[in-house]
Amino acid sequence: MKHLGFLLFLGGLTVASWYASKVVPVPEGEPAGPVERLVVWGKDAGGLFGVGLAAMVVGGLLARRARHASAAVAKKAGEGKHEEDGVGVLGLLDHIDEKLAPMEAGALPEGAQALADTLDELLTDTVPDFLDHREELIEKLGLETFAELIGQFASMERGAARAWSAITDEAWGEVGPSLDKAKSSLAAARDIARAKLEA
């Protein structure tokens, strides 16, 4: 449905553009003012322009409806998956914190593999689980607060990914600062989420 709507919108845009730009000469001997030109154009190209415009509107509505439907399905699936375990948005943030909080770079390189495995699990499983709640968060928090929250969350994700990469490359000096950045960004994200969702 989404692709059909897009194609219909694109086709309508093409047709409307063609006929909107069509030059229709005013018959000789008749006034050639703006109103007269518009009337002449309307008789010759206005109908097909209207068809193209209608196709654009219908295609846009279909694509929007399909987008909302798929978002609702994804939200329901995400809610079902997390609700079974009693885990929602705040629960996922708490879970990430439980994993990140005890991480220290002091035990490297001996504990490198265990640390890398935990970071890998967070980045491949828990982070996507949290991002499944985007539509829900936008609805509950509003765009401005959501942008602030997701900015901190993305900073946490980058810090964790950089720490994982540093462990993989054996760049031990980068692990500690990257973990600290991930922890501080996560703390900020949790504060924003709790202030709004627990209010």
Backbone as numpy.savetxt, mean C-alpha at the origin, in Angstrom:
# Nx Ny Nz CAx CAy CAz Cx Cy Cz
-12.23 -8.91 -12.56 -13.06 -7.70 -12.56 -12.19 -6.44 -12.56
-11.12 -6.49 -11.79 -10.23 -5.32 -11.70 -9.59 -5.05 -13.06
-9.14 -6.12 -13.74 -8.50 -5.96 -15.05 -9.51 -5.50 -16.09
-10.73 -6.05 -16.01 -11.78 -5.63 -16.93 -12.08 -4.14 -16.76
-12.19 -3.71 -15.51 -12.44 -2.31 -15.23 -11.33 -1.42 -15.77
-10.08 -1.86 -15.61 -8.94 -1.08 -16.10 -8.98 -0.98 -17.62
-9.25 -2.11 -18.29 -9.30 -2.11 -19.75 -10.43 -1.22 -20.27
-11.58 -1.30 -19.58 -12.71 -0.46 -19.97 -12.37 1.02 -19.78
-11.73 1.34 -18.67 -11.31 2.71 -18.41 -10.33 3.18 -19.49
-9.36 2.34 -19.82 -8.34 2.70 -20.81 -8.97 2.89 -22.18
-9.89 1.97 -22.56 -10.57 2.10 -23.84 -11.41 3.37 -23.89
-12.12 3.64 -22.81 -12.93 4.86 -22.75 -12.08 6.11 -22.84
-10.94 6.08 -22.16 -10.02 7.23 -22.20 -9.52 7.47 -23.62
-9.20 6.39 -24.33 -8.71 6.50 -25.71 -9.78 7.10 -26.62
-10.99 6.54 -26.55 -12.09 7.03 -27.40 -12.42 8.48 -27.06
-12.55 8.78 -25.78 -12.87 10.15 -25.37 -11.80 11.13 -25.82
-10.54 10.72 -25.74 -9.44 11.60 -26.16 -9.49 11.86 -27.66
-9.74 10.79 -28.42 -9.82 10.97 -29.87 -10.88 12.00 -30.24
-12.08 11.81 -29.72 -13.19 12.67 -30.13 -13.17 14.03 -29.44
-12.52 14.13 -28.28 -12.39 15.43 -27.63 -11.49 16.35 -28.44
-10.51 15.74 -29.12 -9.55 16.56 -29.88 -9.92 16.68 -31.35
-11.04 16.10 -31.75 -11.44 16.18 -33.16 -11.83 17.61 -33.52
-11.28 18.09 -34.62 -11.59 19.43 -35.10 -12.71 19.33 -36.14
-13.82 19.95 -35.85 -14.96 19.93 -36.78 -15.16 21.35 -37.30
-14.97 21.55 -38.61 -15.10 22.91 -39.15 -16.55 23.39 -39.13
-16.70 24.68 -38.85 -18.01 25.31 -38.88 -18.38 25.58 -40.34
-19.57 25.20 -40.76 -19.97 25.45 -42.17 -19.83 26.92 -42.53
-19.46 27.15 -43.77 -19.27 28.53 -44.25 -20.58 29.30 -44.15
-20.43 30.52 -43.80 -21.59 31.40 -43.72 -22.24 31.40 -42.35
-21.83 30.50 -41.44 -22.41 30.47 -40.10 -21.44 31.12 -39.12
-21.95 31.64 -38.00 -21.05 32.24 -36.98 -20.03 31.20 -36.50
-18.82 31.68 -36.23 -17.75 30.76 -35.83 -17.23 31.06 -34.43
-18.12 31.46 -33.53 -17.72 31.73 -32.15 -17.55 30.44 -31.37
-17.10 30.53 -30.12 -16.86 29.34 -29.30 -18.11 28.49 -29.11
-19.23 29.14 -28.88 -20.48 28.39 -28.66 -20.88 27.64 -29.92
-20.78 28.32 -31.05 -21.15 27.68 -32.32 -20.23 26.51 -32.64
-18.95 26.69 -32.38 -18.00 25.59 -32.62 -18.32 24.38 -31.73
-18.70 24.68 -30.49 -19.04 23.60 -29.55 -20.29 22.85 -30.01
-21.25 23.59 -30.50 -22.49 22.96 -30.98 -22.20 22.06 -32.18
-21.40 22.56 -33.13 -21.05 21.78 -34.31 -20.25 20.54 -33.92
-19.30 20.73 -33.00 -18.50 19.57 -32.52 -19.39 18.56 -31.82
-20.34 19.05 -31.01 -21.23 18.16 -30.28 -22.07 17.30 -31.20
-22.54 17.88 -32.31 -23.35 17.12 -33.26 -22.53 16.05 -33.97
-21.27 16.36 -34.23 -20.43 15.44 -35.00 -19.71 14.42 -34.12
-19.11 14.87 -32.99 -18.25 13.98 -32.17 -18.71 13.83 -30.74
-19.69 14.63 -30.33 -20.10 14.62 -28.92 -20.65 13.29 -28.44
-21.39 12.59 -29.31 -21.98 11.30 -28.91 -20.93 10.27 -28.57
-19.94 10.12 -29.46 -18.88 9.13 -29.21 -17.97 9.56 -28.07
-17.78 10.87 -27.91 -17.04 11.35 -26.76 -17.76 10.95 -25.47
-19.09 11.11 -25.47 -19.88 10.72 -24.30 -19.79 9.24 -24.01
-19.77 8.41 -25.07 -19.62 6.96 -24.89 -18.28 6.64 -24.23
-17.22 7.30 -24.72 -15.89 7.08 -24.14 -15.83 7.53 -22.70
-16.45 8.67 -22.42 -16.46 9.18 -21.04 -17.23 8.24 -20.12
-18.35 7.72 -20.60 -19.14 6.78 -19.79 -18.35 5.50 -19.53
-17.61 5.03 -20.55 -16.79 3.82 -20.36 -15.70 4.07 -19.32
-15.13 5.26 -19.32 -14.12 5.60 -18.31 -14.71 5.53 -16.91
-15.89 6.12 -16.74 -16.52 6.15 -15.42 -16.87 4.74 -14.95
-17.49 3.96 -15.85 -17.87 2.59 -15.49 -16.63 1.75 -15.19
-15.60 1.87 -16.02 -14.37 1.11 -15.80 -13.71 1.47 -14.48
-13.69 2.77 -14.18 -13.12 3.22 -12.90 -13.89 2.67 -11.71
-15.22 2.69 -11.82 -16.04 2.16 -10.73 -15.86 0.66 -10.55
-15.77 -0.06 -11.66 -15.55 -1.51 -11.59 -14.21 -1.83 -10.94
-13.17 -1.11 -11.37 -11.83 -1.35 -10.81 -11.80 -1.02 -9.32
-12.47 0.07 -8.95 -12.50 0.46 -7.54 -13.26 -0.56 -6.70
-14.38 -1.02 -7.24 -15.18 -2.02 -6.52 -14.40 -3.32 -6.34
-13.69 -3.73 -7.42 -12.90 -4.95 -7.34 -11.77 -4.80 -6.33
-11.17 -3.59 -6.29 -10.08 -3.35 -5.32 -10.60 -3.46 -3.90
-11.76 -2.84 -3.64 -12.32 -2.89 -2.29 -12.72 -4.32 -1.91
-13.24 -5.07 -2.90 -13.64 -6.45 -2.63 -12.44 -7.30 -2.28
-11.34 -7.15 -3.05 -10.15 -7.94 -2.77 -9.52 -7.55 -1.45
-9.59 -6.24 -1.11 -9.05 -5.78 0.18 -9.87 -6.37 1.32
-11.20 -6.43 1.14 -12.06 -6.98 2.18 -11.80 -8.47 2.38
-11.58 -9.19 1.26 -11.27 -10.62 1.36 -9.94 -10.82 2.07
-8.93 -10.01 1.70 -7.61 -10.13 2.33 -7.69 -9.80 3.82
-8.48 -8.77 4.12 -8.64 -8.39 5.53 -9.31 -9.50 6.32
-10.37 -10.08 5.72 -11.09 -11.16 6.41 -10.19 -12.36 6.61
-9.41 -12.68 5.56 -8.50 -13.82 5.67 -7.45 -13.57 6.73
-6.92 -12.33 6.74 -5.91 -11.98 7.74 -6.48 -12.01 9.13
-7.71 -11.47 9.28 -8.33 -11.48 10.59 -8.57 -12.90 11.07
-9.04 -13.75 10.13 -9.31 -15.13 10.51 -8.05 -15.84 10.94
-6.98 -15.61 10.20 -5.72 -16.28 10.52 -5.20 -15.85 11.88
-5.28 -14.53 12.15 -4.73 -14.04 13.40 -5.68 -14.23 14.58
-6.98 -14.10 14.28 -7.94 -14.24 15.38 -7.92 -15.65 15.97
-7.62 -16.65 15.10 -7.56 -18.02 15.61 -6.53 -18.14 16.72
-5.44 -17.39 16.59 -4.38 -17.43 17.60 -4.54 -16.30 18.61
-5.58 -15.51 18.47 -5.78 -14.38 19.35 -4.77 -13.28 19.12
-4.23 -13.20 17.90 -3.20 -12.21 17.59 -3.74 -11.18 16.61
-3.71 -9.90 17.02 -4.11 -8.82 16.14 -2.92 -7.92 15.88
-3.19 -6.69 15.51 -2.13 -5.74 15.19 -1.18 -5.54 16.37
-1.74 -5.23 17.54 -0.90 -5.01 18.72 -0.17 -6.28 19.13
-0.85 -7.42 18.97 -0.20 -8.70 19.29 1.00 -8.98 18.41
0.89 -8.62 17.14 2.01 -8.83 16.22 3.18 -7.91 16.58
2.87 -6.66 16.93 3.94 -5.74 17.35 4.60 -6.24 18.62
3.80 -6.76 19.55 4.36 -7.31 20.78 5.23 -8.53 20.49
4.79 -9.35 19.54 5.56 -10.55 19.18 6.92 -10.16 18.60
6.92 -9.14 17.73 8.18 -8.68 17.16 9.09 -8.14 18.27
8.50 -7.41 19.21 9.28 -6.86 20.32 9.88 -7.99 21.17
9.11 -9.03 21.42 9.62 -10.16 22.21 10.82 -10.81 21.54
10.82 -10.81 20.21 11.94 -11.40 19.48 13.14 -10.47 19.42
12.85 -9.17 19.20 13.95 -8.21 19.05 14.62 -7.84 20.37
13.82 -7.69 21.43 14.33 -7.17 22.69 15.56 -7.89 23.22
15.58 -9.24 23.23 16.75 -9.91 23.79 17.96 -9.99 22.84
17.80 -9.52 21.60 18.90 -9.62 20.64 20.02 -8.67 20.99
21.21 -9.20 21.11 22.40 -8.41 21.41 23.52 -8.82 20.48
24.34 -7.84 20.11 25.46 -8.14 19.21 26.67 -8.66 19.96
26.64 -8.63 21.31 27.80 -9.02 22.10 28.19 -10.48 21.96
27.18 -11.35 21.64 27.46 -12.78 21.55 28.00 -13.20 20.19
28.18 -12.25 19.30 28.68 -12.59 17.96 30.19 -12.77 17.99
30.73 -13.59 17.11 30.05 -14.34 16.07 29.50 -15.72 16.51
29.72 -16.11 17.77 29.31 -17.46 18.18 27.81 -17.70 17.99
26.98 -16.73 18.37 25.53 -16.92 18.25 24.95 -16.35 16.98
25.78 -16.17 15.97 25.35 -15.50 14.74 24.23 -16.23 14.02
24.34 -17.56 13.92 23.35 -18.30 13.15 21.96 -18.24 13.79
21.90 -18.37 15.10 20.61 -18.32 15.80 19.99 -16.93 15.64
20.82 -15.89 15.73 20.32 -14.53 15.57 19.81 -14.30 14.15
20.56 -14.78 13.17 20.16 -14.63 11.77 18.86 -15.38 11.50
18.71 -16.56 12.08 17.49 -17.35 11.87 16.27 -16.64 12.45
16.43 -16.05 13.64 15.31 -15.33 14.26 14.93 -14.10 13.44
15.93 -13.36 12.97 15.66 -12.19 12.13 14.99 -12.60 10.83
15.45 -13.70 10.27 14.87 -14.20 9.01 13.39 -14.56 9.20
13.09 -15.18 10.33 11.70 -15.55 10.63 10.82 -14.31 10.76
11.34 -13.30 11.44 10.58 -12.05 11.60 10.31 -11.40 10.24
11.35 -11.33 9.41 11.24 -10.63 8.14 10.38 -11.37 7.12
10.39 -12.69 7.17 9.65 -13.46 6.17 8.24 -13.85 6.62
8.00 -13.90 7.92 6.69 -14.33 8.42 5.92 -13.21 9.13
6.48 -12.69 10.19 5.73 -11.75 11.04 5.52 -10.40 10.38
6.52 -9.87 9.69 6.38 -8.58 9.03 5.26 -8.61 7.98
5.23 -9.62 7.08 4.11 -9.69 6.14 2.76 -9.86 6.82
2.73 -10.60 7.95 1.47 -10.76 8.69 0.96 -9.39 9.17
1.88 -8.56 9.65 1.49 -7.22 10.10 0.98 -6.38 8.93
1.68 -6.47 7.80 1.30 -5.67 6.64 -0.04 -6.08 6.06
-0.50 -7.29 6.36 -1.83 -7.73 5.94 -2.93 -6.87 6.56
-2.61 -6.15 7.63 -3.59 -5.34 8.34 -3.62 -3.88 7.86
-2.97 -3.60 6.73 -2.89 -2.20 6.26 -4.24 -1.53 6.11
-5.16 -2.20 5.40 -6.47 -1.59 5.17 -7.19 -1.32 6.50
-7.10 -2.28 7.40 -7.73 -2.14 8.71 -7.13 -0.96 9.47
-5.81 -0.83 9.41 -5.13 0.25 10.12 -5.47 1.62 9.54
-5.54 1.71 8.22 -5.91 2.98 7.58 -7.30 3.40 8.02
-8.20 2.41 8.07 -9.58 2.69 8.48 -9.65 3.15 9.93
-8.89 2.52 10.81 -8.96 2.83 12.23 -8.14 4.05 12.63
-7.00 4.23 11.98 -6.08 5.29 12.39 -6.19 6.56 11.56
-6.68 6.43 10.34 -6.63 7.56 9.41 -5.29 7.57 8.70
-5.24 8.22 7.55 -4.03 8.18 6.72 -2.81 8.81 7.40
-3.01 9.93 8.08 -1.88 10.63 8.68 -1.20 9.78 9.76
-1.99 9.24 10.68 -1.41 8.41 11.74 -0.87 7.11 11.18
-1.58 6.54 10.19 -1.08 5.31 9.57 0.28 5.54 8.92
0.42 6.68 8.23 1.71 6.99 7.58 2.82 7.09 8.62
2.52 7.69 9.75 3.51 7.81 10.83 3.87 6.43 11.37
2.86 5.59 11.58 3.08 4.24 12.10 3.88 3.40 11.12
3.46 3.41 9.86 4.11 2.54 8.88 5.53 3.02 8.58
5.77 4.34 8.75 7.13 4.85 8.58 8.07 4.28 9.63
7.61 4.26 10.89 8.42 3.68 11.97 8.57 2.17 11.78
7.49 1.52 11.35 7.55 0.07 11.13 8.54 -0.27 10.02
8.52 0.52 8.95 9.45 0.30 7.84 10.89 0.52 8.29
11.10 1.50 9.17 12.44 1.76 9.70 12.91 0.56 10.54
11.98 -0.02 11.31 12.31 -1.23 12.07 12.69 -2.37 11.13
11.91 -2.52 10.06 12.17 -3.60 9.11 13.53 -3.42 8.44
13.86 -2.19 8.08 15.16 -1.93 7.45 16.31 -2.23 8.41
16.13 -1.84 9.69 17.16 -2.11 10.68 17.37 -3.61 10.87
16.26 -4.36 10.94 16.37 -5.81 11.11 17.00 -6.46 9.89
16.61 -5.98 8.71 17.18 -6.54 7.47 18.67 -6.22 7.36
19.05 -5.02 7.80 20.47 -4.64 7.76 21.28 -5.48 8.76
20.68 -5.74 9.92 21.36 -6.59 10.90 21.55 -8.00 10.34
20.51 -8.54 9.71 20.61 -9.87 9.12 21.68 -9.91 8.04
21.69 -8.86 7.21 22.68 -8.79 6.14 24.10 -8.68 6.70
24.25 -7.89 7.77 25.57 -7.73 8.39 26.07 -9.05 8.96
25.14 -9.81 9.57 25.54 -11.13 10.10 25.97 -12.04 8.96
25.19 -12.03 7.89 25.51 -12.87 6.73 26.87 -12.52 6.14
27.17 -11.20 6.11 28.45 -10.74 5.54 29.58 -10.72 6.57
29.24 -11.12 7.82 30.21 -11.11 8.92 30.76 -9.71 9.19
29.91 -8.71 8.96 30.27 -7.33 9.28 29.76 -7.05 10.69
30.45 -7.63 11.68 29.95 -7.65 13.06 29.69 -6.26 13.64
30.50 -5.28 13.22 30.35 -3.93 13.76 29.04 -3.25 13.38
28.39 -3.74 12.33 27.14 -3.15 11.87 25.91 -3.75 12.56
26.09 -4.90 13.18 24.93 -5.61 13.73 24.30 -4.85 14.89
25.11 -4.43 15.86 24.60 -3.74 17.04 23.82 -2.48 16.71
24.40 -1.54 15.93 23.67 -0.31 15.58 22.38 -0.59 14.80
22.42 -1.61 13.95 21.23 -1.94 13.17 20.12 -2.48 14.07
20.50 -3.32 15.03 19.51 -3.84 15.98 18.94 -2.72 16.85
19.82 -1.80 17.27 19.35 -0.67 18.08 18.34 0.17 17.31
18.62 0.39 16.03 17.70 1.16 15.19 16.37 0.44 15.05
16.43 -0.87 14.85 15.20 -1.66 14.72 14.37 -1.59 16.00
15.04 -1.70 17.15 14.33 -1.67 18.44 13.69 -0.31 18.71
14.43 0.76 18.46 13.89 2.10 18.75 12.73 2.43 17.81
12.82 2.02 16.55 11.74 2.27 15.60 10.51 1.45 15.96
10.72 0.22 16.41 9.59 -0.61 16.81 8.91 -0.01 18.04
9.69 0.48 18.98 9.12 1.11 20.17 8.24 2.29 19.79
8.70 3.09 18.82 7.91 4.24 18.37 6.62 3.77 17.69
6.72 2.72 16.87 5.54 2.18 16.19 4.53 1.64 17.20
5.01 0.97 18.22 4.10 0.42 19.24 3.41 1.55 20.01
4.15 2.61 20.31 3.56 3.74 21.03 2.43 4.38 20.21
2.67 4.55 18.90 1.66 5.15 18.04 0.42 4.25 17.97
0.64 2.96 17.78 -0.48 2.01 17.66 -1.28 1.95 18.95
-0.60 1.87 20.09 -1.31 1.75 21.36 -2.09 3.02 21.69
-1.50 4.17 21.37 -2.18 5.44 21.68 -3.52 5.53 20.97
-3.60 4.98 19.76 -4.82 5.09 18.98 -5.75 3.89 19.15
-5.18 2.69 19.16 -6.01 1.48 19.17 -6.52 1.12 20.57
-5.84 1.61 21.59 -6.29 1.31 22.96 -7.04 2.48 23.58
-7.19 3.56 22.82 -7.88 4.76 23.34 -9.38 4.47 23.52
